[in-house]
Amino acid sequence: MLNAIESSARADGSAQAAVVTKAAVNAADRLGVNARLFAAVLGVSEASVSRMKRADYRLEPATKPFELALLFIRLFRSLDAIAGGDETVARQWLRHQNTALGGVPAEKIATISGLTDVLAYLDARRALV
């Protein structure tokens, strides 16, 4: 019985890893984020990003890169909602100076504090009524 539970838990973790990895890669592609920046955001190597794109590497649950991928996906979803699904607008926003953030969002998200600052800004913008 215990083996069945452990096997089920591993399968759930494997499914989570696959879904989050694929979602993060898709978000990066749609935002035009290159491998170097994406690797910096997740705290992995560019080689790992390349393997993620080929589905040869998965971000494991309960690891820092997995948690950062969740934040990156949240950033994408917020920005996509604000931009009305227009990828061109989202990409431009990410690459241009933002006075409220005090820098270029694409540069800021390379650090954890910058990623959380950008997320807080986007969350505040989405909450406007």
The 8 nearest C-alpha neighbors of each residue, nearest first, counted from 0:
[[1, 3, 2, 4, 5, 6, 7, 8],
 [0, 2, 4, 3, 5, 6, 7, 8],
 [1, 3, 5, 0, 4, 6, 7, 8],
 [2, 4, 6, 0, 1, 5, 7, 8],
 [5, 3, 7, 1, 6, 2, 8, 0],
 [6, 4, 2, 8, 7, 3, 1, 9],
 [5, 7, 3, 9, 4, 8, 2, 10],
 [6, 8, 10, 4, 5, 9, 3, 11],
 [7, 9, 5, 11, 10, 6, 4, 12],
 [10, 8, 12, 6, 7, 11, 13, 5],
 [9, 11, 13, 7, 12, 8, 14, 6],
 [12, 10, 8, 14, 13, 9, 15, 7],
 [13, 11, 15, 9, 10, 14, 16, 8],
 [12, 14, 10, 16, 11, 15, 9, 17],
 [13, 15, 11, 17, 16, 12, 10, 18],
 [16, 14, 12, 18, 13, 17, 19, 11],
 [17, 15, 13, 59, 58, 14, 19, 57],
 [16, 18, 14, 20, 15, 19, 57, 21],
 [19, 17, 15, 21, 20, 16, 22, 14],
 [18, 20, 22, 16, 21, 17, 15, 23],
 [21, 19, 23, 17, 22, 18, 57, 58],
 [20, 22, 24, 18, 19, 23, 17, 25],
 [23, 21, 19, 25, 24, 20, 18, 26],
 [22, 24, 26, 20, 25, 21, 72, 68],
 [23, 25, 27, 21, 26, 22, 28, 20],
 [26, 24, 28, 22, 27, 23, 29, 21],
 [25, 27, 23, 29, 28, 24, 75, 22],
 [28, 26, 32, 30, 24, 25, 29, 31],
 [29, 27, 31, 25, 26, 30, 32, 24],
 [28, 30, 26, 31, 27, 25, 86, 32],
 [31, 29, 27, 90, 28, 32, 26, 86],
 [30, 32, 28, 29, 27, 33, 90, 26],
 [31, 33, 27, 30, 28, 37, 36, 34],
 [34, 32, 35, 36, 37, 31, 27, 28],
 [33, 35, 37, 36, 45, 38, 48, 32],
 [36, 34, 38, 37, 33, 45, 39, 44],
 [35, 37, 39, 38, 34, 33, 40, 32],
 [36, 38, 34, 40, 39, 35, 33, 32],
 [37, 39, 43, 35, 41, 45, 36, 40],
 [40, 38, 36, 42, 109, 37, 41, 35],
 [39, 41, 109, 37, 38, 42, 108, 36],
 [42, 40, 64, 38, 67, 39, 43, 68],
 [41, 43, 39, 40, 38, 64, 44, 63],
 [44, 42, 38, 41, 47, 39, 45, 64],
 [45, 43, 47, 46, 38, 48, 42, 39],
 [44, 46, 48, 47, 38, 35, 34, 49],
 [47, 45, 49, 44, 48, 50, 43, 38],
 [48, 46, 50, 44, 49, 45, 51, 43],
 [49, 47, 51, 45, 50, 46, 38, 52],
 [48, 50, 46, 52, 47, 51, 45, 53],
 [49, 51, 55, 47, 53, 56, 48, 52],
 [52, 50, 56, 54, 48, 53, 49, 55],
 [51, 53, 49, 50, 54, 48, 24, 55],
 [52, 54, 50, 51, 55, 49, 56, 48],
 [55, 53, 51, 52, 56, 50, 57, 21],
 [56, 54, 50, 53, 51, 57, 52, 49],
 [57, 55, 51, 50, 54, 47, 58, 53],
 [58, 56, 16, 20, 17, 59, 51, 55],
 [57, 59, 65, 16, 20, 64, 60, 56],
 [58, 60, 16, 62, 65, 57, 61, 12],
 [61, 59, 62, 65, 16, 12, 58, 15],
 [60, 62, 59, 65, 63, 66, 64, 58],
 [63, 61, 65, 60, 64, 59, 66, 58],
 [62, 64, 66, 65, 67, 61, 41, 42],
 [65, 63, 41, 67, 66, 62, 42, 68],
 [66, 64, 68, 58, 62, 63, 67, 60],
 [67, 65, 63, 69, 68, 64, 62, 70],
 [66, 68, 64, 70, 69, 65, 41, 63],
 [69, 67, 71, 65, 70, 66, 23, 64],
 [70, 68, 72, 66, 67, 71, 73, 65],
 [69, 71, 73, 67, 68, 72, 74, 66],
 [70, 72, 68, 74, 73, 69, 67, 75],
 [73, 71, 75, 69, 74, 70, 23, 68],
 [72, 74, 70, 76, 71, 75, 77, 69],
 [75, 73, 71, 77, 72, 76, 118, 78],
 [74, 76, 72, 78, 73, 77, 79, 26],
 [75, 77, 79, 73, 74, 78, 80, 72],
 [78, 76, 80, 74, 79, 75, 73, 121],
 [77, 79, 81, 75, 80, 76, 82, 74],
 [78, 80, 84, 76, 82, 77, 81, 75],
 [81, 79, 83, 77, 78, 82, 84, 76],
 [80, 82, 78, 83, 79, 77, 125, 84],
 [83, 81, 79, 84, 85, 80, 89, 78],
 [82, 84, 80, 81, 85, 79, 78, 86],
 [83, 85, 79, 82, 86, 80, 81, 89],
 [84, 86, 88, 82, 83, 87, 89, 79],
 [87, 85, 89, 88, 90, 84, 29, 30],
 [86, 88, 90, 89, 85, 91, 30, 92],
 [87, 89, 91, 86, 85, 90, 82, 92],
 [90, 88, 86, 92, 87, 91, 82, 93],
 [91, 89, 93, 87, 30, 92, 88, 86],
 [92, 90, 88, 94, 93, 89, 87, 95],
 [93, 91, 89, 90, 94, 95, 88, 104],
 [92, 94, 104, 90, 105, 91, 95, 89],
 [95, 93, 91, 92, 105, 103, 90, 104],
 [96, 94, 103, 92, 93, 91, 97, 104],
 [95, 97, 103, 102, 98, 94, 104, 101],
 [98, 96, 100, 102, 99, 103, 101, 95],
 [97, 99, 101, 100, 96, 102, 103, 95],
 [100, 98, 101, 97, 102, 120, 96, 117],
 [101, 99, 98, 97, 102, 117, 104, 116],
 [102, 100, 98, 99, 97, 103, 96, 104],
 [103, 101, 96, 97, 100, 104, 98, 107],
 [102, 104, 96, 106, 95, 105, 97, 94],
 [103, 105, 107, 93, 106, 108, 102, 94],
 [106, 104, 93, 107, 103, 108, 94, 109],
 [107, 105, 104, 103, 108, 109, 102, 94],
 [106, 108, 113, 104, 109, 105, 110, 103],
 [107, 109, 114, 113, 110, 105, 106, 40],
 [108, 110, 40, 39, 107, 106, 36, 113],
 [111, 109, 113, 108, 112, 114, 107, 40],
 [110, 112, 114, 113, 115, 108, 109, 40],
 [111, 113, 115, 114, 110, 116, 108, 107],
 [112, 114, 107, 108, 116, 110, 111, 115],
 [115, 113, 108, 111, 117, 116, 112, 110],
 [114, 116, 118, 112, 113, 117, 119, 111],
 [117, 115, 113, 119, 118, 114, 112, 120],
 [118, 116, 120, 114, 115, 119, 113, 121],
 [119, 117, 115, 121, 120, 116, 74, 122],
 [118, 120, 122, 116, 117, 121, 115, 123],
 [119, 121, 117, 123, 118, 122, 116, 124],
 [122, 120, 124, 118, 123, 119, 125, 117],
 [123, 121, 119, 125, 124, 120, 118, 126],
 [122, 124, 120, 126, 121, 125, 119, 127],
 [125, 123, 121, 126, 122, 127, 120, 81],
 [126, 124, 122, 123, 127, 121, 81, 77],
 [125, 127, 123, 124, 122, 128, 121, 120],
 [128, 126, 125, 124, 123, 122, 121, 81],
 [127, 126, 125, 124, 123, 122, 81, 121]]
